[in-house]
Every structure is written in C-alpha cells, then in structure tokens.
C-alpha cells in the first residue's frame, strides 16, 4: 500500500520492523494524518511521518498502519 500526504491512518498493530520501539505500543489504536510519506523513495519498507492525535509527530513503519481515508 502506498501512503500519500494527508491520508488518514490508524495504527493497528505492533510493527515487525526493527525501528519499532516499546513506547510505540501506546500508539496502537490511535488515528493520525500522514505528513511526510517519503514519496521520493516510494519504498514500502521505509518509515513515514505521521502526526498522531494527542501524541505528536513520529516516523512509523508502514506495516503497522491502516488507511482510513484519503484526501
């Protein structure tokens, strides 16, 4: 799945990516907006920047995200 800037997403599960940190478990179930999808690389393995409601902006692995809606 390719994410684009402005997409609304949900953190649905713990990532298998090595970039996943234990504190990120608190993000599961939160919604946010993609702010930097790293489209210059367009690599599904790369981290993307997501602004999470109430938790700030973080770079997250894509395998933990589910698209809610596109803008």
N, C-alpha and C positions, 0 to 999 in steps of 0.2 A: 504494500500500500504506500502511496506517495502522499505526503502531507504538504500542505501549502499554507502560506502565511494567512492568518485569520481563521483557519479551521478550528472548530470547537472540538475538544477531545476530552476523554475520560481516562484516568489512569486505572486500568482494570486488573492488573496483576503485577507481581514481582517479576522483574526482568531477569533473564539469564545472562545478560551482558555483564562483563567484569566491571563496568562503570557503575553498576547498581550498588548503592551504599545502604547499610542497615537503616539509617534515618529515613530513607525514601519509602520504607514500608508504610509510614504515616501518610503518604500521598495516595495510596490505593483508595479508590472511590471518589477522589477529587476530580473536579472539572477544571478546564483551563482553555487557553487560546494559544495556538502556535504563533510565536513571534518571529522565529528565525528557523525555517525548515532546512537550511543549508542546501539550497537548490543548486548551488554552483557545483557541488559534488554529486548530488542526487543519488546518494548511496544509502540503501535501506538499512545498512549496518551502522550508519553514523548517528551521533546524538543530535537531537533537535531541541531548540529552545522553546519552552512552554511557560506561559505565565499562568500559574495555578491560583485559583481563588483562595485568598487568605494565607497563602504560603510563599508568595513572591515568584520570581522567575528562575527556572532551573533548566539545565541541559539534561534531557532524559533519553534513554534508549527507546527506539521506536517499537520494540516488541511488547512494551508494557502499555501502549496506548491504543485506544479505540476511537475512531472518528465518530463524532456525534452529529455534526453538520458542517457543511462547507459554506463559505461566504462568497 
